[in-house]
Amino acid sequence: MQVVRDGEGARKMVEITVTGAESDLAAKKIALSIANSPLVKTAVAGEDANWGRIVMAVGKSGEMADRDRLAIWFDDIRVAVNGERDPAYSEAAATAVMQRQDIPVRVDIGLGEGKATVWTCDLTKEYVAINGDYRS
């Protein structure tokens, strides 16, 4: 986790936990798809609770998922349930989570018992500048 925190130009650490996948391996592939998504990472940098980007990353993982069973939380704020925006969704509450330095994200696929957790950082303009300005 310290490697994630020490990313040049990174400001936020994101813990992504996927539950309800067909297997632990499937959960890990889905979690890594979310963690490695530039669209998710830039949404985190912009403090944007854009759960649609997480849905996209789940879909591109190549693992089984059913949009109508999907649920997503930013910390304890459920933003999506049964593939749709949670009826009790609060933009202010979701934004407050996104403004933190440490952001827990949980995604329940709703298909099985598979579970995995991975960590990533945000993708800031500074991260791109620092890593684009030098040659190794």
N, CA, C and O atoms as CSV, one atom per row, in Angstrom:
chain,resi,resn,atom,element,x,y,z
A,1,MET,N,N,0.828,-1.195,0.000
A,1,MET,CA,C,0.000,0.000,0.000
A,1,MET,C,C,0.867,1.252,0.000
A,1,MET,O,O,0.460,2.292,-0.516
A,2,GLN,N,N,2.073,1.153,0.582
A,2,GLN,CA,C,2.959,2.310,0.586
A,2,GLN,C,C,3.412,2.667,-0.833
A,2,GLN,O,O,3.599,3.843,-1.145
A,3,VAL,N,N,3.587,1.663,-1.688
A,3,VAL,CA,C,3.945,1.914,-3.087
A,3,VAL,C,C,2.859,2.748,-3.754
A,3,VAL,O,O,3.158,3.675,-4.506
A,4,VAL,N,N,1.607,2.423,-3.481
A,4,VAL,CA,C,0.484,3.186,-4.043
A,4,VAL,C,C,0.531,4.617,-3.525
A,4,VAL,O,O,0.385,5.562,-4.300
A,5,ARG,N,N,0.733,4.784,-2.227
A,5,ARG,CA,C,0.767,6.125,-1.626
A,5,ARG,C,C,1.930,6.966,-2.153
A,5,ARG,O,O,1.830,8.192,-2.213
A,6,ASP,N,N,3.027,6.319,-2.533
A,6,ASP,CA,C,4.229,7.047,-2.950
A,6,ASP,C,C,4.269,7.376,-4.440
A,6,ASP,O,O,5.284,7.883,-4.917
A,7,GLY,N,N,3.214,7.109,-5.182
A,7,GLY,CA,C,3.213,7.428,-6.611
A,7,GLY,C,C,3.456,8.910,-6.833
A,7,GLY,O,O,2.800,9.755,-6.223
A,8,GLU,N,N,4.415,9.227,-7.723
A,8,GLU,CA,C,4.723,10.646,-7.994
A,8,GLU,C,C,3.482,11.360,-8.517
A,8,GLU,O,O,2.896,10.950,-9.519
A,9,GLY,N,N,3.095,12.404,-7.849
A,9,GLY,CA,C,1.943,13.188,-8.275
A,9,GLY,C,C,0.602,12.635,-7.826
A,9,GLY,O,O,-0.428,13.283,-8.015
A,10,ALA,N,N,0.597,11.457,-7.239
A,10,ALA,CA,C,-0.660,10.876,-6.755
A,10,ALA,C,C,-1.068,11.559,-5.448
A,10,ALA,O,O,-0.219,11.881,-4.616
A,11,ARG,N,N,-2.357,11.772,-5.279
A,11,ARG,CA,C,-2.865,12.416,-4.064
A,11,ARG,C,C,-3.778,11.514,-3.260
A,11,ARG,O,O,-3.935,11.707,-2.054
A,12,LYS,N,N,-4.381,10.537,-3.908
A,12,LYS,CA,C,-5.390,9.723,-3.235
A,12,LYS,C,C,-5.075,8.242,-3.389
A,12,LYS,O,O,-4.548,7.800,-4.410
A,13,MET,N,N,-5.412,7.486,-2.345
A,13,MET,CA,C,-5.315,6.040,-2.413
A,13,MET,C,C,-6.723,5.475,-2.435
A,13,MET,O,O,-7.598,5.919,-1.691
A,14,VAL,N,N,-6.931,4.487,-3.301
A,14,VAL,CA,C,-8.243,3.883,-3.469
A,14,VAL,C,C,-8.137,2.390,-3.174
A,14,VAL,O,O,-7.316,1.684,-3.759
A,15,GLU,N,N,-8.970,1.931,-2.271
A,15,GLU,CA,C,-9.076,0.500,-1.978
A,15,GLU,C,C,-10.326,-0.006,-2.678
A,15,GLU,O,O,-11.432,0.462,-2.408
A,16,ILE,N,N,-10.147,-0.962,-3.577
A,16,ILE,CA,C,-11.266,-1.496,-4.348
A,16,ILE,C,C,-11.505,-2.936,-3.926
A,16,ILE,O,O,-10.633,-3.792,-4.077
A,17,THR,N,N,-12.689,-3.194,-3.397
A,17,THR,CA,C,-13.072,-4.543,-2.993
A,17,THR,C,C,-14.229,-4.997,-3.871
A,17,THR,O,O,-15.257,-4.327,-3.973
A,18,VAL,N,N,-14.038,-6.140,-4.495
A,18,VAL,CA,C,-15.086,-6.742,-5.318
A,18,VAL,C,C,-15.576,-7.995,-4.611
A,18,VAL,O,O,-14.783,-8.859,-4.238
A,19,THR,N,N,-16.878,-8.084,-4.432
A,19,THR,CA,C,-17.508,-9.265,-3.842
A,19,THR,C,C,-18.538,-9.795,-4.831
A,19,THR,O,O,-18.903,-9.125,-5.798
A,20,GLY,N,N,-18.994,-11.006,-4.565
A,20,GLY,CA,C,-20.085,-11.562,-5.362
A,20,GLY,C,C,-19.700,-12.003,-6.756
A,20,GLY,O,O,-20.574,-12.229,-7.593
A,21,ALA,N,N,-18.409,-12.131,-7.026
A,21,ALA,CA,C,-17.973,-12.617,-8.336
A,21,ALA,C,C,-18.066,-14.138,-8.374
A,21,ALA,O,O,-18.284,-14.772,-7.341
A,22,GLU,N,N,-17.903,-14.727,-9.553
A,22,GLU,CA,C,-18.013,-16.177,-9.685
A,22,GLU,C,C,-16.902,-16.915,-8.942
A,22,GLU,O,O,-17.094,-18.053,-8.514
A,23,SER,N,N,-15.737,-16.272,-8.785
A,23,SER,CA,C,-14.603,-16.875,-8.081
A,23,SER,C,C,-13.714,-15.760,-7.559
A,23,SER,O,O,-13.887,-14.597,-7.924
A,24,ASP,N,N,-12.758,-16.118,-6.701
A,24,ASP,CA,C,-11.803,-15.123,-6.218
A,24,ASP,C,C,-10.969,-14.579,-7.371
A,24,ASP,O,O,-10.662,-13.387,-7.409
A,25,LEU,N,N,-10.600,-15.449,-8.314
A,25,LEU,CA,C,-9.820,-14.996,-9.471
A,25,LEU,C,C,-10.620,-14.008,-10.320
A,25,LEU,O,O,-10.079,-12.999,-10.771
A,26,ALA,N,N,-11.893,-14.291,-10.538
A,26,ALA,CA,C,-12.747,-13.367,-11.290
A,26,ALA,C,C,-12.869,-12.035,-10.555
A,26,ALA,O,O,-12.823,-10.974,-11.178
A,27,ALA,N,N,-13.023,-12.087,-9.233
A,27,ALA,CA,C,-13.111,-10.861,-8.443
A,27,ALA,C,C,-11.833,-10.045,-8.586
A,27,ALA,O,O,-11.889,-8.822,-8.711
A,28,LYS,N,N,-10.682,-10.711,-8.569
A,28,LYS,CA,C,-9.423,-9.992,-8.702
A,28,LYS,C,C,-9.291,-9.358,-10.083
A,28,LYS,O,O,-8.819,-8.227,-10.199
A,29,LYS,N,N,-9.700,-10.069,-11.127
A,29,LYS,CA,C,-9.641,-9.499,-12.481
A,29,LYS,C,C,-10.546,-8.274,-12.598
A,29,LYS,O,O,-10.176,-7.282,-13.225
A,30,ILE,N,N,-11.728,-8.348,-11.993
A,30,ILE,CA,C,-12.646,-7.206,-12.030
A,30,ILE,C,C,-12.060,-6.044,-11.237
A,30,ILE,O,O,-12.073,-4.905,-11.704
A,31,ALA,N,N,-11.550,-6.322,-10.050
A,31,ALA,CA,C,-10.967,-5.263,-9.218
A,31,ALA,C,C,-9.791,-4.602,-9.934
A,31,ALA,O,O,-9.655,-3.379,-9.899
A,32,LEU,N,N,-8.944,-5.398,-10.582
A,32,LEU,CA,C,-7.806,-4.820,-11.315
A,32,LEU,C,C,-8.269,-4.013,-12.530
A,32,LEU,O,O,-7.647,-3.009,-12.877
A,33,SER,N,N,-9.337,-4.438,-13.168
A,33,SER,CA,C,-9.879,-3.671,-14.287
A,33,SER,C,C,-10.339,-2.296,-13.816
A,33,SER,O,O,-10.116,-1.295,-14.497
A,34,ILE,N,N,-10.979,-2.250,-12.652
A,34,ILE,CA,C,-11.401,-0.973,-12.075
A,34,ILE,C,C,-10.178,-0.151,-11.689
A,34,ILE,O,O,-10.090,1.032,-12.017
A,35,ALA,N,N,-9.231,-0.783,-10.988
A,35,ALA,CA,C,-8.044,-0.080,-10.483
A,35,ALA,C,C,-7.177,0.471,-11.597
A,35,ALA,O,O,-6.564,1.526,-11.434
A,36,ASN,N,N,-7.111,-0.218,-12.724
A,36,ASN,CA,C,-6.236,0.199,-13.821
A,36,ASN,C,C,-6.932,1.063,-14.859
A,36,ASN,O,O,-6.314,1.443,-15.854
A,37,SER,N,N,-8.193,1.379,-14.653
A,37,SER,CA,C,-8.935,2.188,-15.611
A,37,SER,C,C,-8.534,3.666,-15.505
A,37,SER,O,O,-8.719,4.280,-14.455
A,38,PRO,N,N,-7.988,4.238,-16.582
A,38,PRO,CA,C,-7.677,5.672,-16.543
A,38,PRO,C,C,-8.916,6.526,-16.269
A,38,PRO,O,O,-8.812,7.567,-15.619
A,39,LEU,N,N,-10.074,6.107,-16.750
A,39,LEU,CA,C,-11.288,6.888,-16.514
A,39,LEU,C,C,-11.689,6.866,-15.044
A,39,LEU,O,O,-12.129,7.882,-14.507
A,40,VAL,N,N,-11.543,5.718,-14.392
A,40,VAL,CA,C,-11.837,5.651,-12.961
A,40,VAL,C,C,-10.820,6.485,-12.193
A,40,VAL,O,O,-11.191,7.264,-11.315
A,41,LYS,N,N,-9.535,6.326,-12.518
A,41,LYS,CA,C,-8.468,7.017,-11.796
A,41,LYS,C,C,-8.572,8.540,-11.956
A,41,LYS,O,O,-8.297,9.275,-11.008
A,42,THR,N,N,-8.963,9.017,-13.135
A,42,THR,CA,C,-9.119,10.461,-13.313
A,42,THR,C,C,-10.386,10.974,-12.619
A,42,THR,O,O,-10.412,12.112,-12.150
A,43,ALA,N,N,-11.424,10.156,-12.551
A,43,ALA,CA,C,-12.616,10.553,-11.791
A,43,ALA,C,C,-12.253,10.726,-10.323
A,43,ALA,O,O,-12.712,11.663,-9.670
A,44,VAL,N,N,-11.426,9.818,-9.804
A,44,VAL,CA,C,-10.973,9.945,-8.411
A,44,VAL,C,C,-10.178,11.234,-8.244
A,44,VAL,O,O,-10.381,11.966,-7.275
A,45,ALA,N,N,-9.280,11.515,-9.174
A,45,ALA,CA,C,-8.482,12.751,-9.106
A,45,ALA,C,C,-9.378,13.983,-9.121
A,45,ALA,O,O,-9.095,14.967,-8.437
A,46,GLY,N,N,-10.446,13.932,-9.891
A,46,GLY,CA,C,-11.377,15.053,-9.981
A,46,GLY,C,C,-12.440,15.048,-8.900
A,46,GLY,O,O,-13.324,15.904,-8.891
A,47,GLU,N,N,-12.360,14.081,-7.984
A,47,GLU,CA,C,-13.312,13.960,-6.873
A,47,GLU,C,C,-14.748,13.824,-7.376
A,47,GLU,O,O,-15.686,14.375,-6.800
A,48,ASP,N,N,-14.887,13.070,-8.473
A,48,ASP,CA,C,-16.169,12.870,-9.139
A,48,ASP,C,C,-16.680,11.464,-8.828
A,48,ASP,O,O,-16.031,10.481,-9.184
A,49,ALA,N,N,-17.811,11.362,-8.182
A,49,ALA,CA,C,-18.405,10.069,-7.823
A,49,ALA,C,C,-19.113,9.460,-9.037
A,49,ALA,O,O,-20.306,9.161,-8.987
A,50,ASN,N,N,-18.376,9.284,-10.102
A,50,ASN,CA,C,-18.936,8.808,-11.368
A,50,ASN,C,C,-18.939,7.282,-11.374
A,50,ASN,O,O,-17.990,6.658,-11.849
A,51,TRP,N,N,-19.999,6.684,-10.849
A,51,TRP,CA,C,-20.055,5.235,-10.747
A,51,TRP,C,C,-20.239,4.569,-12.097
A,51,TRP,O,O,-20.007,3.366,-12.215
A,52,GLY,N,N,-20.644,5.303,-13.114
A,52,GLY,CA,C,-20.751,4.750,-14.466
A,52,GLY,C,C,-19.400,4.291,-14.995
A,52,GLY,O,O,-19.327,3.342,-15.776
A,53,ARG,N,N,-18.330,4.962,-14.573
A,53,ARG,CA,C,-16.989,4.549,-14.988
A,53,ARG,C,C,-16.608,3.221,-14.345
A,53,ARG,O,O,-15.866,2.433,-14.932
A,54,ILE,N,N,-17.108,2.976,-13.160
A,54,ILE,CA,C,-16.854,1.682,-12.509
A,54,ILE,C,C,-17.626,0.583,-13.238
A,54,ILE,O,O,-17.097,-0.508,-13.455
A,55,VAL,N,N,-18.859,0.863,-13.610
A,55,VAL,CA,C,-19.644,-0.103,-14.379
A,55,VAL,C,C,-18.911,-0.442,-15.674
A,55,VAL,O,O,-18.838,-1.610,-16.056
A,56,MET,N,N,-18.375,0.557,-16.343
A,56,MET,CA,C,-17.630,0.332,-17.579
A,56,MET,C,C,-16.442,-0.583,-17.326
A,56,MET,O,O,-16.199,-1.509,-18.099
A,57,ALA,N,N,-15.700,-0.335,-16.249
A,57,ALA,CA,C,-14.519,-1.136,-15.949
A,57,ALA,C,C,-14.894,-2.575,-15.593
A,57,ALA,O,O,-14.166,-3.506,-15.940
A,58,VAL,N,N,-16.007,-2.762,-14.913
A,58,VAL,CA,C,-16.495,-4.124,-14.643
A,58,VAL,C,C,-16.766,-4.821,-15.972
A,58,VAL,O,O,-16.358,-5.966,-16.167
A,59,GLY,N,N,-17.440,-4.146,-16.870
A,59,GLY,CA,C,-17.783,-4.724,-18.166
A,59,GLY,C,C,-16.579,-5.088,-19.005
A,59,GLY,O,O,-16.589,-6.109,-19.693
A,60,LYS,N,N,-15.534,-4.265,-18.959
A,60,LYS,CA,C,-14.364,-4.534,-19.796
A,60,LYS,C,C,-13.419,-5.560,-19.190
A,60,LYS,O,O,-12.428,-5.939,-19.814
A,61,SER,N,N,-13.721,-6.010,-17.976
A,61,SER,CA,C,-12.856,-6.989,-17.313
A,61,SER,C,C,-12.869,-8.341,-18.018
A,61,SER,O,O,-11.919,-9.114,-17.896
A,62,GLY,N,N,-13.932,-8.627,-18.749
A,62,GLY,CA,C,-14.057,-9.917,-19.412
A,62,GLY,C,C,-14.660,-10.997,-18.526
A,62,GLY,O,O,-14.860,-12.127,-18.971
A,63,GLU,N,N,-14.947,-10.657,-17.282
A,63,GLU,CA,C,-15.541,-11.618,-16.352
A,63,GLU,C,C,-17.065,-11.497,-16.369
A,63,GLU,O,O,-17.622,-10.482,-16.789
A,64,MET,N,N,-17.714,-12.544,-15.909
A,64,MET,CA,C,-19.179,-12.545,-15.863
A,64,MET,C,C,-19.676,-11.469,-14.906
A,64,MET,O,O,-19.159,-11.301,-13.801
A,65,ALA,N,N,-20.689,-10.751,-15.361
A,65,ALA,CA,C,-21.349,-9.739,-14.547
A,65,ALA,C,C,-22.747,-9.546,-15.101
A,65,ALA,O,O,-22.983,-9.730,-16.295
A,66,ASP,N,N,-23.654,-9.182,-14.246
A,66,ASP,CA,C,-25.028,-8.909,-14.633
A,66,ASP,C,C,-25.357,-7.507,-14.145
A,66,ASP,O,O,-25.462,-7.262,-12.944
A,67,ARG,N,N,-25.518,-6.600,-15.086
A,67,ARG,CA,C,-25.787,-5.204,-14.728
A,67,ARG,C,C,-26.928,-5.069,-13.741
A,67,ARG,O,O,-26.893,-4.197,-12.873
A,68,ASP,N,N,-27.933,-5.912,-13.858
A,68,ASP,CA,C,-29.118,-5.804,-13.010
A,68,ASP,C,C,-28.895,-6.318,-11.592
A,68,ASP,O,O,-29.786,-6.197,-10.751
A,69,ARG,N,N,-27.728,-6.886,-11.310
A,69,ARG,CA,C,-27.400,-7.350,-9.960
A,69,ARG,C,C,-26.309,-6.496,-9.319
A,69,ARG,O,O,-26.008,-6.663,-8.137
A,70,LEU,N,N,-25.727,-5.603,-10.071
A,70,LEU,CA,C,-24.576,-4.825,-9.636
A,70,LEU,C,C,-24.944,-3.788,-8.575
A,70,LEU,O,O,-25.950,-3.088,-8.689
A,71,ALA,N,N,-24.100,-3.708,-7.538
A,71,ALA,CA,C,-24.242,-2.664,-6.512
A,71,ALA,C,C,-22.864,-2.058,-6.268
A,71,ALA,O,O,-21.857,-2.765,-6.303
A,72,ILE,N,N,-22.818,-0.745,-6.019
A,72,ILE,CA,C,-21.551,-0.025,-5.851
A,72,ILE,C,C,-21.673,0.908,-4.655
A,72,ILE,O,O,-22.683,1.587,-4.471
A,73,TRP,N,N,-20.605,0.924,-3.839
A,73,TRP,CA,C,-20.523,1.820,-2.687
A,73,TRP,C,C,-19.247,2.630,-2.766
A,73,TRP,O,O,-18.210,2.109,-3.176
A,74,PHE,N,N,-19.302,3.888,-2.384
A,74,PHE,CA,C,-18.131,4.705,-2.064
A,74,PHE,C,C,-18.157,4.821,-0.546
A,74,PHE,O,O,-18.985,5.536,0.018
A,75,ASP,N,N,-17.247,4.113,0.104
A,75,ASP,CA,C,-17.252,3.907,1.542
A,75,ASP,C,C,-18.600,3.294,1.919
A,75,ASP,O,O,-18.947,2.241,1.384
A,76,ASP,N,N,-19.370,3.904,2.814
A,76,ASP,CA,C,-20.650,3.303,3.199
A,76,ASP,C,C,-21.831,3.930,2.458
A,76,ASP,O,O,-22.987,3.702,2.817
A,77,ILE,N,N,-21.537,4.718,1.428
A,77,ILE,CA,C,-22.583,5.359,0.634
A,77,ILE,C,C,-22.872,4.494,-0.588
A,77,ILE,O,O,-22.062,4.423,-1.512
A,78,ARG,N,N,-24.027,3.839,-0.589
A,78,ARG,CA,C,-24.391,3.032,-1.756
A,78,ARG,C,C,-24.868,3.977,-2.846
A,78,ARG,O,O,-25.825,4.728,-2.655
A,79,VAL,N,N,-24.201,3.937,-3.982
A,79,VAL,CA,C,-24.529,4.830,-5.085
A,79,VAL,C,C,-25.327,4.124,-6.175
A,79,VAL,O,O,-26.042,4.766,-6.944
A,80,ALA,N,N,-25.201,2.797,-6.238
A,80,ALA,CA,C,-25.932,2.044,-7.257
A,80,ALA,C,C,-26.401,0.721,-6.658
A,80,ALA,O,O,-25.712,0.110,-5.841
A,81,VAL,N,N,-27.578,0.299,-7.079
A,81,VAL,CA,C,-28.141,-0.978,-6.646
A,81,VAL,C,C,-28.969,-1.535,-7.795
A,81,VAL,O,O,-29.686,-0.800,-8.473
A,82,ASN,N,N,-28.861,-2.833,-8.004
A,82,ASN,CA,C,-29.577,-3.489,-9.108
A,82,ASN,C,C,-29.303,-2.800,-10.442
A,82,ASN,O,O,-30.182,-2.697,-11.297
A,83,GLY,N,N,-28.060,-2.331,-10.601
A,83,GLY,CA,C,-27.638,-1.731,-11.864
A,83,GLY,C,C,-28.138,-0.322,-12.106
A,83,GLY,O,O,-27.936,0.221,-13.192
A,84,GLU,N,N,-28.782,0.281,-11.129
A,84,GLU,CA,C,-29.314,1.633,-11.283
A,84,GLU,C,C,-28.872,2.502,-10.115
A,84,GLU,O,O,-28.407,1.997,-9.094
A,85,ARG,N,N,-29.021,3.809,-10.272
A,85,ARG,CA,C,-28.708,4.708,-9.167
A,85,ARG,C,C,-29.564,4.358,-7.963
A,85,ARG,O,O,-30.770,4.138,-8.080
A,86,ASP,N,N,-28.922,4.311,-6.806
A,86,ASP,CA,C,-29.633,4.009,-5.568
A,86,ASP,C,C,-30.707,5.065,-5.347
A,86,ASP,O,O,-30.424,6.255,-5.486
A,87,PRO,N,N,-31.933,4.667,-5.007
A,87,PRO,CA,C,-32.999,5.654,-4.767
A,87,PRO,C,C,-32.647,6.653,-3.664
A,87,PRO,O,O,-33.137,7.782,-3.671
A,88,ALA,N,N,-31.801,6.240,-2.717
A,88,ALA,CA,C,-31.413,7.128,-1.616
A,88,ALA,C,C,-30.091,7.850,-1.908
A,88,ALA,O,O,-29.487,8.427,-1.004
A,89,TYR,N,N,-29.649,7.819,-3.151
A,89,TYR,CA,C,-28.363,8.419,-3.523
A,89,TYR,C,C,-28.303,9.889,-3.122
A,89,TYR,O,O,-29.238,10.658,-3.346
A,90,SER,N,N,-27.174,10.251,-2.523
A,90,SER,CA,C,-26.934,11.639,-2.147
A,90,SER,C,C,-25.635,12.095,-2.799
A,90,SER,O,O,-24.557,11.604,-2.464
A,91,GLU,N,N,-25.742,13.027,-3.720
A,91,GLU,CA,C,-24.554,13.563,-4.392
A,91,GLU,C,C,-23.598,14.178,-3.377
A,91,GLU,O,O,-22.383,14.010,-3.488
A,92,ALA,N,N,-24.130,14.881,-2.400
A,92,ALA,CA,C,-23.274,15.520,-1.393
A,92,ALA,C,C,-22.507,14.476,-0.587
A,92,ALA,O,O,-21.317,14.655,-0.328
A,93,ALA,N,N,-23.165,13.395,-0.188
A,93,ALA,CA,C,-22.499,12.352,0.594
A,93,ALA,C,C,-21.448,11.635,-0.237
A,93,ALA,O,O,-20.352,11.365,0.254
A,94,ALA,N,N,-21.761,11.324,-1.477
A,94,ALA,CA,C,-20.795,10.646,-2.355
A,94,ALA,C,C,-19.599,11.551,-2.632
A,94,ALA,O,O,-18.459,11.087,-2.636
A,95,THR,N,N,-19.847,12.819,-2.859
A,95,THR,CA,C,-18.759,13.774,-3.109
A,95,THR,C,C,-17.871,13.910,-1.873
A,95,THR,O,O,-16.652,14.023,-1.998
A,96,ALA,N,N,-18.465,13.900,-0.698
A,96,ALA,CA,C,-17.677,13.992,0.539
A,96,ALA,C,C,-16.697,12.821,0.647
A,96,ALA,O,O,-15.563,13.002,1.090
A,97,VAL,N,N,-17.124,11.636,0.250
A,97,VAL,CA,C,-16.212,10.480,0.253
A,97,VAL,C,C,-15.093,10.705,-0.753
A,97,VAL,O,O,-13.929,10.440,-0.453
A,98,MET,N,N,-15.427,11.187,-1.929
A,98,MET,CA,C,-14.429,11.376,-2.989
A,98,MET,C,C,-13.410,12.458,-2.635
A,98,MET,O,O,-12.319,12.485,-3.205
A,99,GLN,N,N,-13.746,13.339,-1.715
A,99,GLN,CA,C,-12.821,14.399,-1.306
A,99,GLN,C,C,-11.786,13.919,-0.298
A,99,GLN,O,O,-10.849,14.653,0.015
A,100,ARG,N,N,-11.935,12.713,0.212
A,100,ARG,CA,C,-10.977,12.164,1.168
A,100,ARG,C,C,-9.675,11.758,0.479
A,100,ARG,O,O,-9.624,11.613,-0.742
A,101,GLN,N,N,-8.646,11.580,1.264
A,101,GLN,CA,C,-7.374,11.081,0.729
A,101,GLN,C,C,-7.435,9.573,0.505
A,101,GLN,O,O,-6.861,9.075,-0.463
A,102,ASP,N,N,-8.118,8.838,1.381
A,102,ASP,CA,C,-8.290,7.395,1.259
A,102,ASP,C,C,-9.744,7.110,0.924
A,102,ASP,O,O,-10.649,7.512,1.655
A,103,ILE,N,N,-9.964,6.412,-0.188
A,103,ILE,CA,C,-11.313,6.198,-0.689
A,103,ILE,C,C,-11.581,4.710,-0.847
A,103,ILE,O,O,-11.008,4.071,-1.729
A,104,PRO,N,N,-12.443,4.148,-0.007
A,104,PRO,CA,C,-12.829,2.756,-0.194
A,104,PRO,C,C,-13.986,2.646,-1.193
A,104,PRO,O,O,-14.983,3.361,-1.093
A,105,VAL,N,N,-13.829,1.742,-2.148
A,105,VAL,CA,C,-14.866,1.476,-3.146
A,105,VAL,C,C,-15.200,-0.005,-3.053
A,105,VAL,O,O,-14.303,-0.847,-3.016
A,106,ARG,N,N,-16.483,-0.320,-3.015
A,106,ARG,CA,C,-16.904,-1.716,-2.997
A,106,ARG,C,C,-17.884,-1.953,-4.128
A,106,ARG,O,O,-18.789,-1.154,-4.368
A,107,VAL,N,N,-17.689,-3.061,-4.816
A,107,VAL,CA,C,-18.554,-3.448,-5.920
A,107,VAL,C,C,-19.021,-4.872,-5.666
A,107,VAL,O,O,-18.206,-5.781,-5.505
A,108,ASP,N,N,-20.329,-5.063,-5.631
A,108,ASP,CA,C,-20.878,-6.410,-5.495
A,108,ASP,C,C,-21.453,-6.822,-6.840
A,108,ASP,O,O,-22.363,-6.184,-7.370
A,109,ILE,N,N,-20.901,-7.905,-7.383
A,109,ILE,CA,C,-21.306,-8.394,-8.696
A,109,ILE,C,C,-22.623,-9.171,-8.613
A,109,ILE,O,O,-23.391,-9.194,-9.575
A,110,GLY,N,N,-22.884,-9.800,-7.476
A,110,GLY,CA,C,-24.156,-10.478,-7.255
A,110,GLY,C,C,-24.292,-11.841,-7.899
A,110,GLY,O,O,-25.409,-12.311,-8.115
A,111,LEU,N,N,-23.165,-12.494,-8.215
A,111,LEU,CA,C,-23.240,-13.782,-8.902
A,111,LEU,C,C,-22.713,-14.970,-8.103
A,111,LEU,O,O,-23.103,-16.108,-8.365
A,112,GLY,N,N,-21.833,-14.726,-7.132
A,112,GLY,CA,C,-21.214,-15.848,-6.441
A,112,GLY,C,C,-20.561,-15.427,-5.144
A,112,GLY,O,O,-20.977,-14.462,-4.502
A,113,GLU,N,N,-19.526,-16.170,-4.765
A,113,GLU,CA,C,-18.844,-15.954,-3.491
A,113,GLU,C,C,-17.446,-15.360,-3.648
A,113,GLU,O,O,-16.764,-15.139,-2.648
A,114,GLY,N,N,-17.004,-15.097,-4.876
A,114,GLY,CA,C,-15.653,-14.595,-5.102
A,114,GLY,C,C,-15.447,-13.213,-4.534
A,114,GLY,O,O,-16.324,-12.353,-4.606
A,115,LYS,N,N,-14.239,-13.009,-3.953
A,115,LYS,CA,C,-13.920,-11.724,-3.326
A,115,LYS,C,C,-12.446,-11.408,-3.521
A,115,LYS,O,O,-11.600,-12.302,-3.481
A,116,ALA,N,N,-12.144,-10.138,-3.732
A,116,ALA,CA,C,-10.756,-9.688,-3.840
A,116,ALA,C,C,-10.690,-8.200,-3.534
A,116,ALA,O,O,-11.650,-7.459,-3.745
A,117,THR,N,N,-9.526,-7.780,-3.030
A,117,THR,CA,C,-9.261,-6.366,-2.771
A,117,THR,C,C,-7.944,-5.993,-3.414
A,117,THR,O,O,-6.962,-6.728,-3.303
A,118,VAL,N,N,-7.917,-4.840,-4.093
A,118,VAL,CA,C,-6.697,-4.287,-4.681
A,118,VAL,C,C,-6.631,-2.803,-4.324
A,118,VAL,O,O,-7.620,-2.211,-3.892
A,119,TRP,N,N,-5.455,-2.215,-4.512
A,119,TRP,CA,C,-5.254,-0.804,-4.200
A,119,TRP,C,C,-4.694,-0.095,-5.411
A,119,TRP,O,O,-3.942,-0.677,-6.193
A,120,THR,N,N,-5.061,1.162,-5.563
A,120,THR,CA,C,-4.552,1.990,-6.651
A,120,THR,C,C,-4.520,3.437,-6.182
A,120,THR,O,O,-4.942,3.752,-5.069
A,121,CYS,N,N,-4.018,4.302,-7.037
A,121,CYS,CA,C,-4.001,5.740,-6.747
A,121,CYS,C,C,-4.763,6.471,-7.841
A,121,CYS,O,O,-5.158,5.886,-8.850
A,122,ASP,N,N,-4.959,7.765,-7.617
A,122,ASP,CA,C,-5.604,8.575,-8.632
A,122,ASP,C,C,-4.616,8.884,-9.754
A,122,ASP,O,O,-3.414,8.655,-9.615
A,123,LEU,N,N,-5.125,9.398,-10.848
A,123,LEU,CA,C,-4.296,9.781,-11.996
A,123,LEU,C,C,-4.470,11.285,-12.184
A,123,LEU,O,O,-5.436,11.748,-12.790
A,124,THR,N,N,-3.503,12.036,-11.643
A,124,THR,CA,C,-3.577,13.499,-11.656
A,124,THR,C,C,-2.782,14.077,-12.813
A,124,THR,O,O,-1.984,13.380,-13.440
A,125,LYS,N,N,-3.004,15.355,-13.092
A,125,LYS,CA,C,-2.188,16.060,-14.091
A,125,LYS,C,C,-0.725,16.034,-13.684
A,125,LYS,O,O,0.164,15.899,-14.525
A,126,GLU,N,N,-0.485,16.165,-12.378
A,126,GLU,CA,C,0.891,16.150,-11.861
A,126,GLU,C,C,1.545,14.792,-12.097
A,126,GLU,O,O,2.723,14.731,-12.449
A,127,TYR,N,N,0.807,13.714,-11.911
A,127,TYR,CA,C,1.334,12.365,-12.145
A,127,TYR,C,C,1.782,12.225,-13.599
A,127,TYR,O,O,2.863,11.707,-13.879
A,128,VAL,N,N,0.938,12.693,-14.519
A,128,VAL,CA,C,1.270,12.622,-15.941
A,128,VAL,C,C,2.478,13.499,-16.242
A,128,VAL,O,O,3.383,13.074,-16.960
A,129,ALA,N,N,2.505,14.719,-15.703
A,129,ALA,CA,C,3.633,15.633,-15.950
A,129,ALA,C,C,4.940,15.062,-15.418
A,129,ALA,O,O,5.946,15.052,-16.128
A,130,ILE,N,N,4.937,14.594,-14.192
A,130,ILE,CA,C,6.160,14.066,-13.577
A,130,ILE,C,C,6.662,12.856,-14.358
A,130,ILE,O,O,7.853,12.749,-14.648
A,131,ASN,N,N,5.751,11.947,-14.698
A,131,ASN,CA,C,6.172,10.726,-15.355
A,131,ASN,C,C,6.388,10.896,-16.853
A,131,ASN,O,O,6.970,10.022,-17.496
A,132,GLY,N,N,5.932,11.999,-17.411
A,132,GLY,CA,C,6.168,12.275,-18.822
A,132,GLY,C,C,7.359,13.158,-19.076
A,132,GLY,O,O,7.800,13.279,-20.219
A,133,ASP,N,N,7.904,13.790,-18.027
A,133,ASP,CA,C,8.973,14.761,-18.199
A,133,ASP,C,C,10.378,14.204,-18.031
A,133,ASP,O,O,11.350,14.913,-18.289
A,134,TYR,N,N,10.508,12.968,-17.610
A,134,TYR,CA,C,11.843,12.440,-17.457
A,134,TYR,C,C,12.022,11.175,-18.268
A,134,TYR,O,O,11.062,10.515,-18.668
A,135,ARG,N,N,13.257,10.869,-18.491
A,135,ARG,CA,C,13.595,9.674,-19.249
A,135,ARG,C,C,14.463,8.776,-18.377
A,135,ARG,O,O,15.398,9.245,-17.728
A,136,SER,N,N,14.155,7.505,-18.365
A,136,SER,CA,C,14.944,6.609,-17.520
A,136,SER,C,C,15.916,5.780,-18.354
A,136,SER,O,O,16.663,4.969,-17.806
